[in-house]
Amino acid sequence: MRKWIILGILTLSAVLVGQAQENLDKLPTKALEIVKVNYAGHEIDKVNADPNSGEDSYQVKFKNGTKIDFNEKGEPTQISGEEKVPYDLIPEKMKFFLENRYQDDYVTDWKMDDDGHQIEMKSGAELVFDSDGNFLRNKDL
């Protein structure tokens, strides 16, 4: 009986991994490149691919809890988790600001929408930038 339970769990795991890989192949080229380059050592838990669902058409979730949402062009629109968001994925102007003002801190959550960018730092600071990457305010102050 125990063998059958273990076999069932292994089979289900293999199916889920296969589905994640299959959906990974549905990602736009740009999104796939971001995942492979910036999250190469991360194990993928789930890939939701629905290009007909609207603005955020794709989501990649990693086993460590990090999630990335992509639009239909494969551009990231939101990255959340507990680990550091790669600064290569953040607009240059914001990256420069963060490297100079928050050297001892790092970004754990980043979201882009029509109004601009919102960033949450490991320290809990919540920063707001306009759509061009200009710093507007720290919500905590």
C-alpha positions in Angstrom: 0.0 0.0 0.0 2.8 2.4 1.0 4.5 1.8 -2.4 1.4 2.7 -4.3 1.0 6.0 -2.3 4.6 6.9 -3.0 4.3 5.9 -6.7 1.1 8.0 -6.9 2.9 11.0 -5.4 5.8 10.7 -7.8 3.6 10.3 -10.8 1.6 13.4 -9.8 4.8 15.4 -9.2 6.1 14.4 -12.7 2.8 15.5 -14.3 2.9 18.9 -12.5 6.6 19.4 -13.5 5.7 18.5 -17.1 2.8 21.0 -17.1 5.1 23.8 -15.8 7.6 23.0 -18.5 4.9 22.9 -21.2 3.5 26.3 -20.1 7.0 27.7 -19.8 7.3 27.1 -23.5 4.2 29.3 -24.0 6.0 32.3 -22.6 7.0 35.1 -25.0 10.7 35.0 -25.9 11.5 38.1 -23.8 9.9 36.6 -20.7 11.6 33.2 -21.2 14.9 35.0 -21.5 14.3 36.9 -18.3 13.5 33.7 -16.4 16.5 31.8 -17.8 19.0 34.6 -17.3 17.9 36.1 -14.0 16.4 33.1 -12.3 18.6 30.3 -13.7 19.2 28.6 -10.3 15.5 28.7 -9.3 13.2 25.8 -9.4 9.9 26.6 -11.2 6.7 25.7 -9.3 4.0 26.8 -11.7 3.6 28.7 -14.9 0.3 30.3 -15.8 0.0 31.2 -19.5 -3.1 32.9 -20.7 -2.4 35.4 -23.5 -6.1 36.2 -23.8 -6.6 37.2 -20.2 -5.6 40.8 -20.6 -2.7 43.0 -19.4 -0.8 40.5 -17.2 -1.1 37.4 -19.3 1.6 35.3 -17.8 2.9 34.4 -14.3 5.9 32.3 -13.3 6.0 31.2 -9.7 9.1 29.7 -8.2 9.3 27.1 -5.4 10.9 29.8 -3.1 7.7 31.9 -3.4 9.0 34.5 -5.9 6.4 35.4 -8.6 6.9 37.3 -11.8 4.0 38.7 -13.9 4.5 39.4 -17.5 2.4 41.3 -20.1 1.7 39.9 -23.5 5.0 41.3 -24.8 7.0 39.4 -22.2 7.8 42.5 -20.2 7.7 42.1 -16.4 5.0 44.1 -14.7 5.4 42.8 -11.2 8.0 40.8 -9.2 7.3 39.8 -5.7 8.9 37.6 -3.1 11.4 37.7 -0.2 14.6 37.6 -2.2 16.3 40.5 -4.0 14.7 41.6 -7.3 17.6 41.6 -9.9 18.4 45.3 -10.6 18.8 44.4 -14.3 15.0 44.2 -14.4 14.4 47.6 -12.9 14.5 50.7 -15.1 18.0 52.4 -15.2 16.9 55.7 -13.6 15.4 53.8 -10.6 18.3 51.5 -10.4 20.7 54.5 -10.1 18.5 56.0 -7.4 18.3 52.8 -5.4 22.0 52.1 -5.6 22.8 55.5 -4.3 20.1 56.0 -1.6 19.5 52.4 -0.4 23.0 50.8 -0.6 22.3 48.6 2.5 18.8 47.6 1.4 17.3 45.8 -1.6 14.1 45.6 -3.5 11.8 42.6 -2.7 8.7 43.8 -4.6 8.3 45.8 -7.7 5.2 46.7 -9.6 4.6 48.7 -12.8 1.3 50.1 -13.9 0.0 53.0 -15.9 0.6 55.4 -13.0 4.3 54.4 -12.6 6.3 52.1 -10.4 5.9 51.0 -6.8 8.8 49.4 -4.9 9.0 47.7 -1.5 12.4 47.4 0.1 13.5 44.6 2.4 13.5 47.2 5.2 9.8 47.8 4.6 10.2 51.2 2.9 7.6 51.8 0.1 8.9 53.9 -2.7 6.9 55.5 -5.5 8.3 56.5 -8.9 6.6 58.0 -12.0 6.4 56.1 -15.3 9.7 57.6 -16.4 11.5 56.3 -13.2 11.7 59.6 -11.4 11.4 59.3 -7.6 8.2 60.8 -6.2 8.0 59.8 -2.6 8.5 57.4 0.2 5.1 56.3 1.5 6.5 55.9 5.0 7.5 59.5 5.4 
